[in-house]
Amino acid sequence: MSLKREVGLGLVWVAIATVGSRGLSFLRDMVLARLLVPGDFGLVGYALLIIGVLALFQELGFSSALIYRNEDVDEAADVTFFTVIATSIVLYGLAWSAAPLVADFFRNEALVRILRVLSLGLVISAISQVPLTLMSKQMGFKQRVIPELIAGLLGSGTSVVLALLGHGVWSIVYGQLIVSTTTTILVWFFIPWRPRLRYDRRVARELWQYGRNIIGSQVLVFFITNIDDAFVGRMRGDADLGIYTLAYKFSNLPATHFSRVVSHVMFPAFSLVQNDIERLRRAFFRSVKFVSLAAFSITMVTIVFAEDFLVVAYGAKWFPAVVPLQFLAVYGLARAIAGNMGTVFKAGGKPKWLLYIAIWRLTMMATLLYPAIQWQGVTGVAVLSAVVAVIDFIISLVLTNRIIEASWRRYAAILVPMFVASTVTALVAHRVYLLIADAIHPFLSLPLSGGLAVMLYLGIMYALDDEIRDVSGQAVQGLYHEVRRARLARQSVEI
């Protein structure tokens, strides 16, 4: 199978898993937001902040190094597996020991138990880290769909049931653990690889040589993307952190999910063509096009429909999240497009550039966060995040061009039509919403109008862009052949 077709199928399968899991997560959060209070989300936000810090050191960059590596892959997989298990156990011990100190810092004793229970996910997820990495390396994204969807369904269902039974914040905690546990169990049924009891120190050193730059940039990026949570929680309290966390989650859908969909597929694809600049350039612009295709529409719909969405779906108590959500949507868009530039750095053997950019971003955020929060509270933090993300996007663009040697016109040809089309269709759809809101219940008119914006936008881009039509057709055709092959295989077994 050609690389182009593998990429197309990979995008389809990862998109199915992501859209399915995010759809379940969206419905879960909508129900939980009505059953719980913002402070409950804030408590989980504190715990996830600390767990996120620890998780940065869970795999020491070995997973990225394993994808990039083209020799001694089995030995590298074994080294990565036992390294991740060992570091995860140590990190869980740190989480358990540090829980009282964390609770004192955020002035909430309830955080001790929540952090200790939720951090079990570090050890549970470590067991599935290498199988998932190998699936990505081998472009076997189809195998990831079933475990992720089943885990999302069970986790979301558990959270909603527990919330209805009055378990409060623990409904979120136990739901997250169910997701980690189910994924870890199911993933082993979809990959033949099994670890062997060996540990090659030479291979470990080589993995570390590559991975240390990855982990360095990841540590800095984590602090960049979470220092705002720490400031808001410390200076404004649980409720404001809950509001900011909700706004951040929805505004960052393009960055944390759609961009991740493409990055999961494109990093192994980029690694395969790392020595061919022309092929790398073509693959990069294809990834930019399809990340932007999703990200622009979601971003503009989020900005235009922010107030209507939060008030209708979550209730008036979440109204203070409207303006932060709109500014953070810009932040999410910039991160989504820049995310694949970081993938080019890794595939092009320049992971240290990620580190340099991250140092700059962290310096800016750490310097300006206090005056921003003093200026406009949660909204000030959202404005700062958006400005820093846009500047980071420009820097990443310049550095990417040092590797792929592309013209600026090519970026404009992709991004300008999408910006115009997404803005116009979002405004038209919102006008439709205002016209039908009184006649149709908001729970129906809101998704109908948002869906109208997306469909109009995709229709315009499909009509304007030959490559979008070509790749879409190939992906659908490839999916059809996969389904047909599975059907024929099942029929032969029955015979």
C-alpha positions in Angstrom: 0.0 0.0 0.0 1.3 3.5 -0.9 2.3 5.9 1.9 -0.5 8.3 0.7 -3.1 5.7 1.0 -1.8 4.5 4.4 -1.9 8.1 5.6 -5.5 8.5 4.3 -6.7 5.3 6.0 -4.8 6.2 9.2 -6.5 9.5 9.3 -9.9 7.9 8.9 -9.5 5.3 11.6 -7.9 7.7 14.2 -10.7 10.3 13.3 -13.3 7.7 14.0 -11.8 6.9 17.4 -11.4 10.5 18.3 -14.8 11.7 17.2 -16.5 8.8 18.9 -14.6 9.2 22.2 -15.0 13.0 22.1 -18.7 12.7 21.4 -19.1 10.5 24.4 -17.0 12.8 26.5 -19.0 15.8 25.4 -22.3 14.2 26.4 -20.8 13.1 29.7 -19.5 16.6 30.5 -22.8 18.2 29.5 -24.6 16.0 32.0 -22.0 16.3 34.7 -21.9 20.1 34.4 -25.6 20.1 35.4 -25.3 17.6 38.2 -22.1 18.9 39.7 -20.7 22.3 40.6 -17.7 24.2 39.1 -15.7 23.4 42.3 -15.9 19.7 41.6 -14.3 20.3 38.2 -11.7 22.5 39.8 -10.7 19.8 42.3 -10.2 17.3 39.5 -8.3 20.0 37.6 -5.9 20.4 40.5 -5.2 16.6 40.6 -4.8 16.3 36.8 -2.4 19.2 36.9 -0.1 17.3 39.2 -0.5 14.0 37.4 0.2 15.8 34.2 3.5 17.0 35.6 4.5 13.5 36.7 3.3 11.9 33.4 5.9 14.0 31.5 8.6 11.7 33.0 6.6 8.5 32.5 8.2 7.4 29.2 11.3 9.7 29.0 10.7 10.4 25.3 11.3 6.7 24.5 8.0 6.4 22.7 8.9 9.1 20.2 12.3 7.6 19.8 10.8 4.2 19.2 8.6 5.6 16.3 11.6 7.4 14.8 13.9 4.3 15.1 14.4 2.0 12.1 16.7 -0.6 13.5 16.7 -3.0 16.5 13.0 -2.2 16.9 12.1 -5.3 19.0 14.9 -4.6 21.4 13.9 -0.9 21.7 10.3 -1.9 22.3 11.4 -4.2 25.2 13.6 -1.4 26.7 10.7 1.1 26.4 8.2 -1.2 28.0 10.2 -1.9 31.2 11.4 1.7 31.4 7.9 3.0 31.3 6.7 0.5 33.9 9.5 1.3 36.3 9.2 5.1 36.0 5.4 4.9 36.4 5.7 3.0 39.7 8.2 5.6 41.0 5.9 8.5 39.9 2.9 7.0 41.6 4.9 6.8 44.8 5.8 10.5 44.4 2.1 11.4 43.8 1.1 9.5 47.0 3.8 11.2 49.1 3.2 14.7 47.7 -0.6 14.6 48.0 -0.7 16.4 51.4 1.7 19.1 50.2 -0.4 19.7 47.1 -3.6 19.9 49.2 -1.9 22.5 51.4 -0.8 24.6 48.4 -4.3 24.7 46.9 -5.9 25.0 50.4 -8.2 22.0 50.0 -7.8 18.8 52.1 -10.2 16.8 49.8 -7.5 16.9 47.2 -5.3 14.3 49.1 -7.6 11.3 48.5 -8.5 12.5 45.0 -4.9 12.8 43.9 -3.9 9.4 45.4 -6.7 7.6 43.7 -6.5 9.3 40.3 -2.8 8.9 40.0 -3.2 5.1 39.9 -3.9 5.8 36.2 -0.2 6.4 35.7 0.6 2.8 36.5 -2.4 1.4 34.7 -1.7 3.3 31.4 2.0 2.4 31.5 1.1 -1.2 30.6 -0.5 -0.2 27.3 2.1 2.5 26.3 4.3 0.4 24.1 1.5 -1.5 22.3 -0.1 1.8 21.4 3.2 3.2 20.2 3.9 0.2 18.0 0.4 0.5 16.5 1.3 4.1 15.5 4.7 3.1 14.2 3.3 0.4 12.0 0.4 2.7 10.8 -2.0 0.2 12.4 -4.5 2.8 13.6 -7.5 0.7 12.9 -6.6 -1.6 15.8 -6.9 1.4 18.2 -10.5 2.2 17.4 -12.3 -0.5 19.3 -10.3 -0.3 22.6 -10.7 3.5 22.7 -14.4 3.6 21.9 -15.3 0.8 24.4 -13.2 2.5 27.1 -14.8 5.9 26.4 -18.3 4.4 26.6 -17.7 2.6 29.8 -15.9 5.5 31.5 -18.5 8.1 30.4 -21.4 5.8 31.5 -19.8 5.2 34.9 -19.3 8.9 35.5 -22.9 9.8 34.7 -24.4 6.9 36.8 -22.2 7.8 39.8 -23.1 11.5 39.5 -26.8 10.6 39.4 -26.3 8.6 42.6 -24.8 11.6 44.3 -21.1 10.7 44.4 -20.0 14.2 43.3 -16.4 14.7 42.3 -15.7 11.0 42.6 -17.9 10.3 39.6 -15.3 12.0 37.5 -12.4 10.3 39.2 -13.7 6.7 38.9 -14.8 7.4 35.3 -11.3 8.3 34.3 -9.8 5.2 35.9 -12.3 3.0 34.1 -11.1 4.5 30.8 -7.5 3.8 31.6 -8.1 0.3 32.8 -10.4 -0.8 29.9 -8.0 0.6 27.3 -5.0 -1.2 28.9 -6.8 -4.5 29.0 -8.3 -4.4 25.5 -5.3 -3.1 23.6 -3.4 -6.4 24.1 -6.0 -8.3 22.1 -5.2 -6.2 19.0 -1.5 -6.5 18.7 0.7 -9.6 18.5 3.8 -8.1 20.2 4.7 -9.3 23.7 7.6 -8.0 25.8 10.6 -10.2 26.5 12.7 -10.2 29.6 15.7 -8.3 28.4 17.1 -4.8 28.7 19.8 -3.7 26.3 21.7 -0.7 27.8 23.1 0.4 24.5 19.6 0.6 23.0 18.4 2.5 26.1 21.2 5.0 25.7 20.3 5.6 22.0 16.7 6.0 22.9 17.6 8.5 25.6 19.8 10.5 23.2 16.8 11.1 21.0 14.2 11.2 23.7 15.8 13.7 26.1 15.1 16.6 23.7 11.5 15.5 23.4 11.0 15.2 27.1 12.7 18.5 27.7 10.3 20.3 25.3 7.3 18.4 26.7 8.2 19.4 30.3 8.3 23.1 29.2 5.2 22.9 27.1 3.3 21.3 30.0 4.3 24.1 32.3 3.4 26.6 29.6 -0.1 25.1 29.0 -0.8 24.5 32.7 0.9 27.4 34.6 -2.3 29.3 33.9 -4.3 26.7 35.7 -2.0 26.9 38.7 -2.2 30.7 38.8 -6.0 30.7 38.5 -6.5 28.0 41.1 -4.1 29.6 43.6 -5.3 33.2 43.1 -9.0 32.8 42.2 -10.1 29.5 43.8 -11.9 26.3 42.8 -14.9 27.9 41.1 -12.9 30.1 38.8 -10.5 27.2 38.0 -13.6 25.1 37.1 -14.8 27.8 34.8 -11.4 28.2 33.2 -10.9 24.5 32.8 -14.2 24.1 31.0 -13.5 27.0 28.6 -10.0 25.6 28.0 -11.3 22.1 27.3 -13.8 23.1 24.6 -11.7 25.8 23.0 -8.8 23.4 22.6 -10.7 20.7 20.7 -8.7 21.5 17.5 -5.4 21.4 19.3 -5.9 18.5 21.7 -7.9 16.2 19.4 -8.0 17.0 15.7 -4.4 18.0 15.6 -3.5 15.0 17.7 -5.4 12.8 15.2 -3.1 14.0 12.4 0.0 14.0 14.5 -0.5 10.4 15.5 -0.6 9.5 11.8 1.9 12.0 10.4 4.9 11.5 12.7 5.5 7.9 11.6 4.7 8.9 8.0 7.2 11.9 8.2 9.8 9.5 9.7 9.5 7.2 6.7 10.4 10.1 4.3 12.8 12.1 6.6 15.6 12.0 4.0 13.4 13.1 1.0 12.7 16.8 1.4 10.2 17.0 -1.5 8.1 14.1 -0.1 8.4 15.5 3.5 7.2 18.9 2.2 4.2 17.3 0.4 3.3 15.3 3.5 3.6 18.3 5.8 1.3 20.5 3.7 -1.2 17.7 3.4 -1.3 17.5 7.2 -1.6 21.3 7.6 -4.5 21.3 5.2 -6.5 18.6 6.9 -5.8 19.9 10.5 -6.8 23.4 9.4 -9.9 22.0 7.6 -11.3 20.8 10.9 -9.7 23.4 13.2 -11.0 26.5 11.4 -14.6 25.4 11.4 -14.6 24.3 15.0 -12.8 27.5 16.1 -15.2 29.9 14.3 -18.3 28.0 15.5 -16.9 28.1 19.0 -16.3 31.9 18.9 -19.7 32.8 17.3 -21.9 30.3 19.3 -20.0 30.5 22.7 -22.6 32.3 24.7 -25.6 30.3 23.3 -23.8 27.0 23.7 -22.7 27.5 27.3 -26.0 28.9 28.6 -28.1 26.3 26.8 -26.0 23.2 27.3 -24.5 23.9 30.7 -26.7 26.5 32.4 -26.4 30.2 33.3 -23.9 29.4 36.1 -21.3 28.9 33.4 -21.8 32.3 31.7 -18.5 33.7 33.1 -16.7 31.2 30.8 -18.0 32.8 27.6 -15.3 35.4 26.9 -12.4 33.2 28.1 -13.8 30.5 25.7 -13.7 32.9 22.8 -10.1 34.0 23.3 -8.9 30.5 24.1 -10.4 29.3 20.8 -7.8 31.5 19.0 -5.2 29.8 21.3 -6.5 26.4 20.3 -6.4 27.2 16.6 -2.8 28.4 16.7 -1.7 25.3 18.7 -3.5 23.0 16.3 -1.8 24.2 13.2 1.6 24.6 14.9 1.4 21.1 16.3 2.4 19.5 13.1 5.3 21.9 12.7 6.7 20.3 15.9 6.2 16.9 14.2 8.4 18.1 11.3 11.1 19.1 13.8 11.1 15.6 15.3 11.0 13.8 12.0 13.7 16.2 10.6 16.0 15.3 13.4 15.6 18.7 15.1 13.8 18.0 18.4 15.9 20.5 20.2 14.0 23.3 18.3 10.9 22.2 20.3 12.9 22.8 23.5 14.0 26.3 22.4 10.5 27.4 21.5 9.2 26.0 24.8 11.7 28.0 26.8 10.6 31.2 25.1 6.9 30.5 25.7 7.4 29.5 29.3 9.4 32.7 29.9 6.6 34.9 28.5 3.8 33.1 30.4 5.7 33.1 33.7 6.5 36.8 33.3 3.1 38.1 32.3 0.6 35.8 34.0 0.4 37.7 37.3 -0.3 41.1 35.7 -2.8 39.4 33.3 -4.8 37.9 36.1 -4.7 41.1 38.1 -5.9 43.0 35.0 -9.0 40.9 34.0 -8.9 37.7 36.0 -9.7 34.6 34.0 -10.3 36.6 30.9 -6.9 38.2 31.2 -5.2 34.8 31.4 -7.2 33.7 28.2 -6.1 36.9 26.3 -2.4 36.3 27.3 -2.6 32.6 26.2 -4.0 33.6 22.8 -1.4 36.2 22.1 1.5 34.0 23.1 0.1 31.1 21.0 -0.1 33.3 17.9 3.5 34.5 18.3 4.6 30.9 18.8 2.8 29.9 15.6 4.8 32.5 13.6 8.1 31.3 15.1 7.3 27.7 14.4 6.4 28.6 10.8 9.8 30.2 10.2 11.7 27.3 11.7 9.6 24.7 9.7 10.6 26.4 6.5 14.3 25.9 7.3 13.6 22.1 7.0 11.0 21.9 4.2 12.1 25.0 2.2 8.5 26.1 1.2 7.1 29.4 -0.1 4.8 31.6 2.0 2.3 31.7 -0.8 1.6 28.0 -0.2 0.6 28.6 3.4 -1.6 31.5 2.4 -3.3 29.4 -0.3 -4.3 26.9 2.3 -5.2 29.1 5.3 -6.8 32.2 3.8 -9.7 30.4 2.0 -10.4 28.3 5.2 -10.5 31.4 7.4 -12.9 33.3 5.1 -15.2 30.3 4.5 -15.3 29.3 8.2 -16.1 32.8 9.4 -18.8 33.4 6.8 -20.5 30.0 7.4 -20.4 30.4 11.2 -22.1 33.8 11.0 -24.7 32.6 8.6 -25.5 29.6 10.8 -25.8 31.8 13.9 -28.2 34.0 12.0 -30.3 30.9 11.3 -30.1 29.9 14.9 -31.5 33.3 16.0 -34.4 32.9 13.5 -35.4 29.3 14.6 -34.5 29.4 18.3 -38.0 30.5 19.3 -39.8 28.0 17.1 -37.6 25.0 17.9 -36.2 24.1 21.4 -32.7 25.3 21.9 -31.4 21.8 22.5 -32.4 21.0 18.9 -31.8 24.4 17.2 -28.3 24.8 18.6 -26.8 21.6 17.2 -28.8 22.0 14.0 -27.3 25.4 13.4 -23.8 24.4 14.4 -24.0 21.4 12.1 -25.2 23.6 9.3 -22.1 25.8 9.7 -19.8 22.8 9.5 -21.6 21.2 6.5 -21.7 24.5 4.6 -18.0 25.0 5.3 -17.0 21.5 4.3 -19.1 21.8 1.2 -17.4 25.0 0.1 -13.9 23.6 0.8 -14.7 20.4 -1.0 -15.8 22.3 -4.1 -12.8 24.7 -4.0 -9.9 22.2 -3.3 -8.9 19.4 -5.6 -6.7 17.7 -3.0 -9.5 17.6 -0.4 -11.7 15.9 -3.0 -9.0 13.5 -4.0 -7.9 12.5 -0.4 -11.5 12.2 0.8 -12.4 9.9 -2.1 -9.3 7.7 -1.5 -10.1 7.5 2.2 -13.7 6.5 1.6 -12.6 4.0 -1.1 -10.0 2.5 1.2 -12.5 2.2 4.1 -14.9 0.5 1.7 -12.3 -2.0 0.7 -11.4 -2.7 4.3 -15.0 -3.4 5.2 -15.5 -5.5 2.1 -12.3 -7.5 2.9 -13.5 -8.1 6.5 -16.9 -9.2 5.1 -15.3 -11.7 2.7 -13.1 -13.0 5.4 -16.1 -13.6 7.7 -18.0 -15.4 4.9 -15.0 -17.7 4.2 -14.9 -18.7 7.9 -18.6 -19.5 7.9 -18.2 -21.6 4.8 
